[in-house]
Amino acid sequence: MLETASKPHTKKALGIVQAVHSITPHMRRITVGGEGMAELLDTEGINDPAAWVKVFLPSGEGRAYTVRSIDFAAGTLDLDFVLHGADTSSGPASAWASHASVGEHLGIAGPRSGGFLLPGNASWVMLAGDATALPGIQSIASRLPADINVKIYAEVSSPEDQQPIDSPARLRTQWIQAQPEPGLALCQSLLHRPLPTGAGYIWIAGESAAIRRLKMHYLQERDIPRHCFSAKGYWKAGEADHRDA
Ligand SMILES: Cc1cc2nc3c(=O)[nH]c(=O)nc-3n(C[C@H](O)[C@H](O)[C@H](O)COP(=O)(O)OP(=O)(O)OC[C@H]3O[C@@H](n4cnc5c(N)ncnc54)[C@H](O)[C@@H]3O)c2cc1C
């Protein structure tokens, strides 16, 4: 069974930006390393699927980001930031990532569980979300066993924002073009779609109102048992530093 739900210990580390890469027009990868990271990378749960950390920017503000991948030999972890605005009025994390440079310091606290827990008898997995969920989707997909059927629904703002998703599992990906209302296109794609038969697991993340809608009108209306899904708002339109209750 692919396990993530143990309560991980939480560590705080001071990281140093080692590299900055543009992955797509709206996604920037920040590689964080430095001596302070060793203990964090040794912490239980840090390498679990969709594990996340709280990133404290040089300004001191903190935001949640998924651990996209870890290079244990180099002592670094990758965080993929959605660029939804380049000035601080649109969001300090996005603005910082837009201009980040090697050598800057970041505080990192965590890890926290990404909520993914595959039942032992599962034959399929559905992963869905917007660009903020992509690092989690990629992290989960990369760790699935080969005999699982995986369907991914990913909403991005342009075809250039699509990314490779590597997985040993049998993977099918549907890229969904975002509309001006975040999450609407994802909801429209999913709401009338039947689920595969047999045991499976659904992991969904993205804009809070869209996730709430999918919870009510997709998961609950189909009576999906609570232990067979995770659905979490990763941000909320019009609200800074949103946390889902
Ligand atoms: C567990 C978890 C894991 C996450 N992992 C990732 C990740 O790997 N990569 C990632 O990019 N995000 C991730 N997020 C989402 C990220 O934490 C939020 O998008 C966060 O609000 C960004 O902070 P900010 O300072 O840029 O904007 P904020 O100051 O929080 O918000 C300012 C304004 O920007 C808007 N806004 C925030 N995010 C977005 C967005 N994505 N698109 C459009 N408008 C937005 C808000 O509605 C608000 O109006 C994750 C969230 C959670 C809870």
The ligand as an SDF file (V2000), in Angstrom:
LIG
                    3D

 53 58  0  0  0  0  0  0  0  0999 V2000
   -1.0670   22.0110    0.8020 C   0  0  0  0  0  0  0  0  0  0  0  0
   -0.8390   23.0680   -0.2580 C   0  0  0  0  0  0  0  0  0  0  0  0
    0.1130   22.8490   -1.2510 C   0  0  0  0  0  0  0  0  0  0  0  0
    0.2990   23.8240   -2.2460 C   0  0  0  0  0  0  0  0  0  0  0  0
    1.2400   23.6000   -3.2100 N   0  0  0  0  0  0  0  0  0  0  0  0
    1.4720   24.5410   -4.1470 C   0  0  0  0  0  0  0  0  0  0  0  0
    2.5000   24.3780   -5.1290 C   0  0  0  0  0  0  0  0  0  0  0  0
    3.2420   23.3880   -5.1450 O   0  0  0  0  0  0  0  0  0  0  0  0
    2.6680   25.3650   -6.0600 N   0  0  0  0  0  0  0  0  0  0  0  0
    1.8850   26.5080   -6.0530 C   0  0  0  0  0  0  0  0  0  0  0  0
    2.0810   27.3660   -6.9060 O   0  0  0  0  0  0  0  0  0  0  0  0
    0.9090   26.6820   -5.1350 N   0  0  0  0  0  0  0  0  0  0  0  0
    0.7120   25.7460   -4.1790 C   0  0  0  0  0  0  0  0  0  0  0  0
   -0.2520   25.9580   -3.2330 N   0  0  0  0  0  0  0  0  0  0  0  0
   -1.0800   27.1650   -3.3340 C   0  0  0  0  0  0  0  0  0  0  0  0
   -0.3640   28.4080   -2.7740 C   0  0  0  0  0  0  0  0  0  0  0  0
   -0.0610   28.2070   -1.4010 O   0  0  0  0  0  0  0  0  0  0  0  0
   -1.3430   29.5930   -2.9230 C   0  0  0  0  0  0  0  0  0  0  0  0
   -1.6120   29.8290   -4.2870 O   0  0  0  0  0  0  0  0  0  0  0  0
   -0.8560   30.8620   -2.2500 C   0  0  0  0  0  0  0  0  0  0  0  0
   -1.9900   31.6660   -1.9970 O   0  0  0  0  0  0  0  0  0  0  0  0
    0.1300   31.6630   -3.0780 C   0  0  0  0  0  0  0  0  0  0  0  0
    0.5680   32.7490   -2.3010 O   0  0  0  0  0  0  0  0  0  0  0  0
    0.7540   34.2200   -2.9010 P   0  0  0  0  0  0  0  0  0  0  0  0
    1.5500   34.9600   -1.9000 O   0  0  0  0  0  0  0  0  0  0  0  0
    1.2610   34.1220   -4.2980 O   0  0  0  0  0  0  0  0  0  0  0  0
   -0.7200   34.7980   -2.9710 O   0  0  0  0  0  0  0  0  0  0  0  0
   -1.6630   35.2510   -1.7160 P   0  0  0  0  0  0  0  0  0  0  0  0
   -1.0420   36.4020   -0.9920 O   0  0  0  0  0  0  0  0  0  0  0  0
   -1.9830   34.0550   -0.8910 O   0  0  0  0  0  0  0  0  0  0  0  0
   -2.9630   35.7490   -2.4650 O   0  0  0  0  0  0  0  0  0  0  0  0
   -3.0080   37.0290   -3.1030 C   0  0  0  0  0  0  0  0  0  0  0  0
   -4.0810   37.0130   -4.1830 C   0  0  0  0  0  0  0  0  0  0  0  0
   -3.6670   36.1010   -5.1900 O   0  0  0  0  0  0  0  0  0  0  0  0
   -4.6980   35.1320   -5.4300 C   0  0  0  0  0  0  0  0  0  0  0  0
   -4.0450   33.8400   -5.7370 N   0  0  0  0  0  0  0  0  0  0  0  0
   -3.3550   33.0310   -4.8970 C   0  0  0  0  0  0  0  0  0  0  0  0
   -2.9270   31.9380   -5.5400 N   0  0  0  0  0  0  0  0  0  0  0  0
   -3.3600   32.0510   -6.8220 C   0  0  0  0  0  0  0  0  0  0  0  0
   -3.2190   31.2500   -7.9700 C   0  0  0  0  0  0  0  0  0  0  0  0
   -2.5560   30.0900   -7.9600 N   0  0  0  0  0  0  0  0  0  0  0  0
   -3.7860   31.6790   -9.1220 N   0  0  0  0  0  0  0  0  0  0  0  0
   -4.4570   32.8790   -9.1790 C   0  0  0  0  0  0  0  0  0  0  0  0
   -4.6150   33.6820   -8.1200 N   0  0  0  0  0  0  0  0  0  0  0  0
   -4.0650   33.2730   -6.9480 C   0  0  0  0  0  0  0  0  0  0  0  0
   -5.5220   35.1040   -4.1470 C   0  0  0  0  0  0  0  0  0  0  0  0
   -6.8440   34.7280   -4.4300 O   0  0  0  0  0  0  0  0  0  0  0  0
   -5.4300   36.5270   -3.6600 C   0  0  0  0  0  0  0  0  0  0  0  0
   -6.4390   37.3140   -4.2740 O   0  0  0  0  0  0  0  0  0  0  0  0
   -0.4630   25.0210   -2.2290 C   0  0  0  0  0  0  0  0  0  0  0  0
   -1.4100   25.2260   -1.2140 C   0  0  0  0  0  0  0  0  0  0  0  0
   -1.5940   24.2550   -0.2490 C   0  0  0  0  0  0  0  0  0  0  0  0
   -2.6110   24.5070    0.8440 C   0  0  0  0  0  0  0  0  0  0  0  0
  1  2  1  0
  2  3  1  0
  2 52  2  0
  3  4  2  0
  4  5  1  0
  4 50  1  0
  5  6  2  0
  6  7  1  0
  6 13  1  0
  7  8  2  0
  7  9  1  0
  9 10  1  0
 10 11  2  0
 10 12  1  0
 12 13  2  0
 13 14  1  0
 14 15  1  0
 14 50  1  0
 15 16  1  0
 16 17  1  0
 16 18  1  0
 18 19  1  0
 18 20  1  0
 20 21  1  0
 20 22  1  0
 22 23  1  0
 23 24  1  0
 24 25  2  0
 24 26  1  0
 24 27  1  0
 27 28  1  0
 28 29  2  0
 28 30  1  0
 28 31  1  0
 31 32  1  0
 32 33  1  0
 33 34  1  0
 33 48  1  0
 34 35  1  0
 35 36  1  0
 35 46  1  0
 36 37  1  0
 36 45  1  0
 37 38  2  0
 38 39  1  0
 39 40  1  0
 39 45  2  0
 40 41  1  0
 40 42  2  0
 42 43  1  0
 43 44  2  0
 44 45  1  0
 46 47  1  0
 46 48  1  0
 48 49  1  0
 50 51  2  0
 51 52  1  0
 52 53  1  0
M  END
$$$$
